């Protein structure tokens, strides 16, 4: 039986550590890039829920409240040019259905491995929040 030299063991250990670190960093980048749309979805859902209660109260989204919604979205970090808000602009009667939609587009960077190289590809993700309720006035 042959004994391995100590130098060979050290070199193979270094190679294994480098491979493990690169694998973990690639997987970490992939996981973080895939979680990002869910984080934006939760932030947008919070805003939509907050302003849905206001819409229920008044029967529609007032101009002042719509401006507050836009300002709140800016404070959280949303790009307003990529956001579309669809809300009733006239008062609804008691019990009428109110539909409120916020749409936001983000670009997601996905790691892509091709021919031994790691590249990033951009993918457009549409986040849509729909809230339905009935007018309370």
PADO-631025 format. One line per 4 residues: for each residue x, y negated, z of N, C-alpha, C. Coordinates in Angstrom, 3 decimals, padded with zeros to 6 digits. Layout:
<atoms>
X,Y,Z,X,Y,Z,X,Y,Z | ...
</atoms>
This chain:
<atoms>
000.827,001.161,000.000,000.000,000.000,000.000,000.884,-001.241,000.000 | 000.550,-002.213,-000.881,001.327,-003.425,-000.979,000.829,-004.450,000.027 | 001.732,-005.193,000.591,001.362,-006.287,001.474,001.380,-007.576,000.655 | 000.388,-008.409,000.910,000.363,-009.704,000.255,001.335,-010.641,000.945
001.947,-011.461,000.155,002.831,-012.447,000.732,002.008,-013.574,001.333 | 002.560,-014.232,002.330,001.851,-015.295,003.022,001.552,-016.467,002.090 | 002.395,-016.759,001.141,002.194,-017.853,000.185,000.989,-017.638,-000.693 | 000.733,-016.410,-001.124,-000.427,-016.101,-001.958,-001.728,-016.300,-001.191
-001.728,-015.961,000.066,-002.920,-016.111,000.898,-003.258,-017.590,001.075 | -002.260,-018.413,001.292,-002.491,-019.844,001.476,-003.039,-020.472,000.199 | -002.488,-020.100,-000.943,-002.962,-020.650,-002.223,-004.398,-020.227,-002.497 | -004.728,-018.974,-002.261,-006.092,-018.518,-002.503,-007.070,-019.172,-001.531
-006.636,-019.431,-000.297,-007.499,-020.103,000.675,-007.782,-021.534,000.229 | -006.795,-022.237,-000.278,-006.974,-023.604,-000.764,-007.938,-023.619,-001.949 | -007.796,-022.665,-002.856,-008.691,-022.596,-004.015,-010.127,-022.334,-003.574 | -010.320,-021.446,-002.625,-011.671,-021.147,-002.125,-012.273,-022.375,-001.453
-011.478,-023.096,-000.671,-011.986,-024.293,-000.003,-012.377,-025.353,-001.026 | -011.562,-025.548,-002.056,-011.881,-026.534,-003.096,-013.165,-026.152,-003.824 | -013.333,-024.883,-004.151,-014.558,-024.438,-004.820,-015.785,-024.631,-003.934 | -015.658,-024.315,-002.660,-016.784,-024.472,-001.734,-017.170,-025.943,-001.565
-016.194,-026.809,-001.426,-016.470,-028.241,-001.270,-017.125,-028.801,-002.521 | -016.646,-028.426,-003.697,-017.254,-028.925,-004.931,-018.670,-028.387,-005.098 | -018.924,-027.130,-004.746,-020.270,-026.570,-004.826,-021.220,-027.292,-003.878 | -020.780,-027.536,-002.669,-021.628,-028.226,-001.690,-021.914,-029.656,-002.125
-020.919,-030.347,-002.682,-021.163,-031.721,-003.136,-022.115,-031.753,-004.333 | -022.014,-030.802,-005.244,-022.934,-030.735,-006.384,-024.355,-030.458,-005.897 | -024.507,-029.513,-005.002,-025.836,-029.195,-004.475,-026.409,-030.358,-003.676 | -025.573,-031.041,-002.914,-026.026,-032.204,-002.160,-026.527,-033.308,-003.068
-025.803,-033.574,-004.140,-026.230,-034.577,-005.114,-027.549,-034.179,-005.761 | -027.687,-032.927,-006.096,-028.917,-032.436,-006.721,-030.112,-032.569,-005.779 | -029.925,-032.198,-004.518,-031.024,-032.272,-003.545,-031.433,-033.723,-003.310 | -030.461,-034.604,-003.127,-030.785,-036.012,-002.884,-031.503,-036.618,-004.085
-031.068,-036.310,-005.281,-031.720,-036.870,-006.465,-033.136,-036.311,-006.648 | -033.400,-035.109,-006.189,-034.747,-034.544,-006.296,-035.675,-035.031,-005.194 | -035.147,-035.440,-004.066,-035.979,-035.904,-002.953,-036.411,-037.358,-003.139 | -035.654,-038.131,-003.889,-035.920,-039.561,-004.046,-037.350,-039.873,-004.509
-037.928,-039.210,-005.510,-039.308,-039.531,-005.892,-040.318,-039.287,-004.769 | -040.083,-038.303,-003.934,-040.999,-038.044,-002.824,-040.944,-039.153,-001.782 | -039.770,-039.723,-001.577,-039.630,-040.839,-000.640,-040.387,-042.056,-001.175 | -040.230,-042.352,-002.466,-040.963,-043.470,-003.062,-042.467,-043.212,-003.038
-042.871,-041.961,-003.237,-044.291,-041.612,-003.190,-044.872,-041.910,-001.808 | -044.164,-041.540,-000.764,-044.656,-041.779,000.593,-044.746,-043.268,000.913 | -043.782,-044.040,000.460,-043.825,-045.487,000.677,-045.022,-046.102,-000.053 | -045.243,-045.666,-001.280,-046.353,-046.186,-002.067,-047.691,-045.742,-001.496
-047.757,-044.534,-000.998,-048.979,-044.028,-000.380,-049.328,-044.835,000.868 | -048.317,-045.217,001.646,-048.534,-046.046,002.830,-049.157,-047.386,002.436 | -048.610,-048.024,001.409,-049.161,-049.299,000.941,-050.591,-049.137,000.445 | -050.842,-048.098,-000.329,-052.174,-047.878,-000.884,-053.194,-047.646,000.221
-052.835,-046.893,001.227,-053.762,-046.640,002.334,-054.059,-047.917,003.105 | -053.030,-048.698,003.359,-053.194,-049.960,004.086,-054.152,-050.891,003.345 | -053.967,-051.025,002.050,-054.804,-051.947,001.286,-056.142,-051.348,000.893 | -056.296,-050.046,000.971,-057.609,-049.447,000.727,-058.586,-049.832,001.830
-058.089,-049.936,003.061,-058.947,-050.374,004.165,-059.414,-051.811,003.937 | -058.563,-052.649,003.385,-058.942,-054.036,003.084,-059.980,-054.062,001.971 | -059.793,-053.230,000.963,-060.755,-053.169,-000.142,-062.110,-052.688,000.364 | -062.125,-051.702,001.251,-063.388,-051.238,001.828,-064.099,-052.353,002.578
-063.333,-053.147,003.274,-063.910,-054.213,004.112,-064.549,-055.303,003.265 | -063.868,-055.759,002.212,-064.380,-056.854,001.389,-065.140,-056.366,000.149 | -065.000,-055.122,-000.207,-065.654,-054.603,-001.397,-064.802,-054.737,-002.644 | -063.704,-055.460,-002.556,-062.782,-055.629,-003.676,-061.457,-056.153,-003.118
-060.456,-056.231,-003.984,-059.151,-056.742,-003.586,-059.085,-058.221,-003.962 | -059.058,-059.069,-002.943,-059.016,-060.505,-003.198,-057.669,-060.876,-003.811 | -057.622,-062.073,-004.395,-056.383,-062.546,-005.027,-055.279,-062.684,-003.982 | -055.638,-063.210,-002.796,-054.642,-063.356,-001.721,-054.121,-061.998,-001.257
-055.017,-061.047,-001.120,-054.606,-059.718,-000.671,-053.765,-059.005,-001.734 | -054.069,-059.236,-002.995,-053.265,-058.637,-004.059,-051.851,-059.215,-004.035 | -051.747,-060.520,-003.771,-050.431,-061.141,-003.668,-049.676,-060.605,-002.446 | -050.383,-060.373,-001.353,-049.751,-059.772,-000.165,-049.268,-058.353,-000.449
-050.068,-057.610,-001.209,-049.664,-056.258,-001.606,-048.369,-056.308,-002.418 | -048.290,-057.234,-003.349,-047.085,-057.373,-004.166,-045.899,-057.773,-003.297 | -046.102,-058.707,-002.375,-045.014,-059.123,-001.478,-044.557,-057.983,-000.569 | -045.509,-057.199,-000.050,-045.146,-056.038,000.784,-044.352,-055.017,-000.023
-044.750,-054.819,-001.273,-044.028,-053.873,-002.133,-042.604,-054.352,-002.391 | -042.431,-055.654,-002.583,-041.089,-056.208,-002.774,-040.236,-056.009,-001.523 | -040.834,-056.220,-000.351,-040.091,-056.056,000.904,-039.624,-054.616,001.101 | -040.429,-053.666,000.692,-040.072,-052.257,000.850,-038.991,-051.857,-000.157
-038.926,-052.563,-001.300,-037.883,-052.256,-002.274,-038.385,-051.868,-003.645 | -039.665,-052.057,-003.909,-040.215,-051.719,-005.219,-039.903,-052.812,-006.232 | -039.705,-052.402,-007.477,-039.541,-053.330,-008.584,-040.936,-053.592,-009.145 | -041.396,-054.824,-009.041,-042.776,-055.165,-009.380,-043.066,-054.974,-010.873
-042.053,-055.141,-011.724,-042.274,-054.962,-013.155,-042.636,-053.525,-013.507 | -042.258,-052.587,-012.666,-042.540,-051.171,-012.923,-043.814,-050.698,-012.230 | -044.513,-051.606,-011.553,-045.708,-051.247,-010.794,-046.956,-051.766,-011.491 | -048.003,-050.947,-011.480,-049.285,-051.328,-012.055,-050.352,-051.086,-010.985
-051.155,-052.109,-010.715,-052.193,-052.033,-009.690,-053.548,-052.165,-010.372 | -054.409,-051.178,-010.135,-055.770,-051.216,-010.662,-056.711,-051.170,-009.471 | -057.410,-052.305,-009.252,-058.333,-052.415,-008.123,-059.538,-053.235,-008.573 | -060.689,-053.035,-007.930,-061.849,-053.840,-008.307,-061.599,-055.319,-007.992
-062.004,-056.195,-008.928,-061.802,-057.622,-008.708,-063.099,-058.376,-008.442 | -064.200,-057.638,-008.427,-065.475,-058.234,-008.051,-066.061,-057.430,-006.900 | -066.889,-058.095,-006.122,-067.452,-057.467,-004.928,-068.385,-056.317,-005.297 | -068.282,-055.247,-004.554,-069.148,-054.079,-004.733,-070.233,-054.104,-003.663
-071.355,-053.534,-003.970,-072.456,-053.424,-003.005,-072.163,-052.319,-002.000 | -072.891,-052.324,-000.908,-072.713,-051.312,000.121,-072.955,-049.923,-000.474 | -072.007,-049.021,-000.252,-072.126,-047.650,-000.694,-071.628,-047.381,-002.102 | -071.248,-048.419,-002.838,-070.716,-048.207,-004.185,-069.302,-047.627,-004.116
-068.983,-046.821,-005.111,-067.672,-046.190,-005.178,-066.611,-047.210,-005.543 | -065.505,-047.167,-004.796,-064.367,-048.039,-005.065,-063.196,-047.148,-005.442 | -062.589,-047.433,-006.578,-061.407,-046.692,-007.025,-060.219,-047.637,-007.044 | -059.128,-047.193,-006.431,-057.927,-048.012,-006.291,-056.738,-047.155,-006.715
-055.949,-047.656,-007.670,-054.825,-046.894,-008.201,-053.581,-047.766,-008.251 | -052.469,-047.195,-007.793,-051.169,-047.837,-007.943,-050.280,-046.852,-008.699 | -049.664,-047.329,-009.769,-048.755,-046.520,-010.571,-047.376,-047.159,-010.530 | -046.361,-046.315,-010.368,-044.989,-046.817,-010.310,-044.096,-045.872,-011.103
-043.198,-046.423,-011.891,-042.269,-045.634,-012.702,-040.858,-045.789,-012.154 | -040.192,-044.660,-011.914,-038.795,-044.707,-011.481,-037.976,-043.801,-012.393 | -036.707,-044.121,-012.474,-035.788,-043.263,-013.220,-035.043,-042.390,-012.227 | -035.114,-041.115,-012.444,-034.456,-040.144,-011.575,-033.207,-039.636,-012.280
-032.092,-039.659,-011.560,-030.830,-039.153,-012.123,-030.670,-037.690,-011.717 | -030.629,-036.832,-012.709,-030.478,-035.410,-012.468,-029.093,-034.947,-012.898 | -028.391,-034.215,-012.032,-027.092,-033.686,-012.465,-027.298,-032.556,-013.465 | -026.456,-032.530,-014.478,-026.557,-031.534,-015.538,-025.169,-030.966,-015.783
-025.054,-029.661,-015.750,-023.754,-029.028,-015.961,-023.742,-028.399,-017.350 | -022.804,-028.882,-018.166,-022.677,-028.397,-019.532,-021.214,-028.166,-019.857 | -020.896,-026.983,-020.313,-019.546,-026.638,-020.752,-018.495,-026.976,-019.698 | -018.828,-026.741,-018.453,-017.883,-026.961,-017.366,-017.788,-028.401,-016.897
-018.591,-029.299,-017.465,-018.590,-030.695,-017.056,-019.900,-031.022,-016.363 | -019.824,-031.948,-015.429,-021.031,-032.393,-014.733,-021.386,-033.778,-015.249 | -022.567,-033.902,-015.819,-023.087,-035.178,-016.294,-024.394,-035.464,-015.580 | -024.837,-036.702,-015.664,-026.127,-037.077,-015.111,-027.054,-037.474,-016.235
-028.290,-037.016,-016.135,-029.311,-037.316,-017.132,-030.417,-038.094,-016.443 | -030.917,-039.148,-017.064,-032.013,-039.936,-016.508,-033.345,-039.378,-016.978 | -034.272,-039.290,-016.044,-035.615,-038.793,-016.343,-036.611,-039.785,-015.758 | -037.608,-040.179,-016.534,-038.619,-041.105,-016.067,-039.692,-040.339,-015.297
-039.962,-040.786,-014.063,-040.960,-040.141,-013.208,-042.079,-041.134,-012.949 | -043.315,-040.717,-013.212,-044.492,-041.547,-012.947,-045.069,-041.146,-011.601 | -045.151,-042.108,-010.703,-045.770,-041.864,-009.403,-047.133,-042.541,-009.435 | -048.179,-041.766,-009.191,-049.537,-042.289,-009.238,-050.218,-042.016,-007.907
-050.731,-043.077,-007.296,-051.494,-042.958,-006.052,-052.913,-043.389,-006.355 | -053.865,-042.498,-006.119,-055.291,-042.804,-006.337,-056.023,-042.702,-005.007 | -056.767,-043.723,-004.701,-057.583,-043.746,-003.495,-059.020,-044.040,-003.901 | -059.949,-043.317,-003.333,-061.374,-043.519,-003.574,-062.066,-043.674,-002.246
-063.039,-044.578,-002.198,-063.819,-044.775,-000.994,-065.128,-045.453,-001.378 | -065.890,-045.823,-000.387,-067.158,-046.508,-000.606,-067.128,-047.858,000.081 | -067.780,-048.823,-000.528,-067.801,-050.179,000.017,-068.558,-050.190,001.349 | -068.038,-050.947,002.284,-068.642,-050.995,003.620,-069.368,-052.311,003.894
-069.476,-053.179,002.874,-070.174,-054.450,003.130,-071.592,-054.424,002.625
</atoms>
